[in-house]
Every structure is written in structure tokens, then in C-alpha cells.
């Protein structure tokens, strides 16, 4: 019963957000990694789900609450830094580009920790 109530509360919250703009999610979950936006709404960490690589870190560079678009920069210590654009409505992360300008994309779901 408690799970059903939680699901209903989250569903109602999302419906409310869609009517009044988007809220910055604090977790973006992709099949291979999870991006966590910390409580300061600037700092972020990328944690690999398999532990095979060094985790990335970075910061939110812009948040468009009207359109649900997160822009950020993530540094991967074993590679280089990448810019990302995440569209909540599409559930897609675009790395170093945007729609139609990059093939480096991840499907990812926005979640909200309570």
C-alpha cells in the first residue's frame, strides 16, 4: 500500500511539473552510468555502473526549466572533458553536440530522490 501511495505521489508531482515547467532532476540513469546532481544544483558526479572506469565529475552549466534541458560539463580523468545536453522529454543525453550534430548519445531516465 505504501508503494502505491508513493507511486501516486510521484506521478502527481510529475504531472504538476509538466503543467508548470520542469524541475531539475537529481539523478539521470543510463544503462551504463548514473549522473547525480548534488544538492547545490551545480556539482555533478557520473558513476559507472560496472566500476570498470574512473568516475567522472563536473558541473551544471545551464538549466532551462521551461523546456526541461540540462546543459553540463563532465570531466573523465581517464579520457577528457565532454559537454552534454539532456532533454527530459526525450530522455536522451547528447555528448559534445545536440540533436542532429552528434552520434554520441545515451538513452537516460530522469529520477527524483525523495
C-alpha positions in Angstrom: 0.0 0.0 0.0 2.8 2.4 0.9 4.5 1.8 -2.5 1.2 2.5 -4.3 0.9 5.8 -2.4 4.5 6.7 -3.3 3.9 6.0 -7.0 0.7 8.1 -7.0 2.5 11.0 -5.2 5.4 10.9 -7.7 3.0 10.6 -10.7 1.0 13.6 -9.4 4.2 15.6 -8.9 5.4 14.9 -12.4 2.0 15.9 -13.9 2.2 19.1 -11.9 5.7 19.8 -13.1 4.7 19.3 -16.7 1.9 21.9 -16.3 4.2 24.5 -14.7 7.7 23.7 -16.2 10.3 21.2 -15.3 12.2 20.6 -12.1 15.9 19.8 -12.3 16.2 16.0 -11.6 18.9 14.9 -9.2 19.6 11.6 -10.9 19.9 10.7 -14.6 20.1 7.0 -15.0 21.5 5.4 -18.2 22.2 1.7 -18.8 26.0 2.1 -18.2 26.2 5.0 -15.7 24.3 7.3 -13.3 24.7 11.1 -13.2 23.9 12.6 -9.8 23.3 16.3 -9.4 24.2 17.3 -5.8 22.0 19.4 -3.6 23.8 22.6 -4.6 22.3 22.0 -8.1 25.7 22.7 -9.7 28.1 19.9 -8.9 27.6 16.5 -10.6 29.1 13.1 -10.5 29.0 10.4 -13.1 29.3 6.9 -11.6 29.9 3.9 -13.9 27.5 1.0 -13.1 30.1 -1.7 -13.7 33.0 0.0 -11.9 35.3 -0.5 -14.9 36.3 3.1 -15.3 37.2 6.1 -13.2 34.1 8.1 -12.3 33.5 11.5 -14.0 32.8 14.8 -12.3 31.7 18.2 -13.5 29.1 20.9 -13.2 25.7 22.0 -14.5 26.4 25.0 -16.8 22.7 25.8 -17.5 19.2 24.6 -16.7 16.2 25.5 -18.9 13.2 24.8 -16.6 10.7 25.9 -19.3 11.9 23.3 -21.8 13.5 20.7 -19.5 17.0 20.9 -20.9 20.1 20.4 -18.7 23.5 21.5 -20.0 26.6 20.4 -18.2 30.3 19.6 -18.5 31.7 16.3 -17.3 35.4 15.6 -17.0 36.5 11.9 -17.3 40.0 11.6 -15.7 40.9 8.7 -17.9 39.8 10.4 -21.1 38.8 14.1 -21.5 36.0 16.5 -20.7 32.7 16.4 -22.6 29.8 18.8 -22.8 26.3 17.3 -22.5 22.8 18.3 -23.2 20.0 16.3 -21.6 16.4 16.6 -22.8 14.0 15.4 -20.2 11.1 15.0 -22.6 13.2 12.9 -25.0 15.2 11.1 -22.2 18.3 11.5 -24.3 21.8 12.7 -23.4 23.7 14.3 -26.3 27.5 14.3 -25.7 29.6 17.1 -27.3 26.7 18.2 -29.5 22.9 18.4 -29.9 20.1 16.8 -31.9 21.4 16.1 -35.4 25.0 17.2 -34.6 26.4 14.2 -32.7 26.0 10.4 -32.8 27.3 10.1 -29.2 24.0 9.8 -27.4 22.7 7.9 -24.4 19.1 7.0 -23.5 18.7 8.0 -19.9 15.8 8.4 -17.4 15.4 11.4 -15.1 14.6 10.4 -11.5 14.0 12.3 -8.3 15.3 11.1 -5.0 13.0 11.8 -2.1 
